[in-house]
């Protein structure tokens, strides 16, 4: 649809992009004055506890007065049955009550979507409302496409001999169904050589430890681990907190 203007200050805009099947659907609808327009909610959805609960987040605009949000979702093929998201204010993300997929300084609103069905297309509608104006953003997803575990924790690196290191880690504690939905892991390690940064990514590994061989004594290495659902659903997690270690030189 194209934009339609009414008067010199009031505007209604509707932009629609729809792709059939399991592809994304995006819809923007805005009503209100053209002065100080509302910001379109930039919605990002992910599932870190497959298949228990998904979350969608969007940033609180820093340049605009407090905005009221309406968040609903429905199955794509049953849009007459609409449910409300459980909304959490930005204080929930900034306080660490809910883990977000990446570190950010933005204040994030969070929408919880519990008990979603597997292999089902969903549509979520986030509407921002302020002073008689509103703007909505719709997006569609399938739970399996937005799987993204939290990063592994407790990464430990210990020398195994003069050129080998043993790297161990623990699964993300938020991934609660390891017996039914196992994880696989990748390791990233980096070092500097003559002022240039080098890196190697290894995996996937189904175990939570791996021995790295043929490393250089006296060189400092930086290790990180990411986790992904065993059969490749969604994306790998963010990298874990880096751990730095140096292989001791062999004493003469």
URZI-V470093 format. One line per field, one symbol per residue. phi: phi as a letter, one per 40 degrees, with the letter a starting at -180 (. if undefined). A space follows every 10 residues. Layout:
BEGIN
phi=???
END
This chain:
BEGIN
phi=.ccbbbgcbb abbbbbbbbc gcccbbbbbb bhcccfcccc cccbbabbbd bcabbbbacc dcbbddbcbb bbaacdcacc bbbccccbcd cccccgcbcb cacacccbcb bcbcfcccfb cbbbbbbcba fgbaabbbab abdccbcacc cdbfcbbbcb acbbbbbbab ccccccbccc bcbbbbbbbb abbfgbcbab bbhcbccbaa cbbgccdgcc bbbabbbadd cgcgbccccc dcbbabcccc cc
END
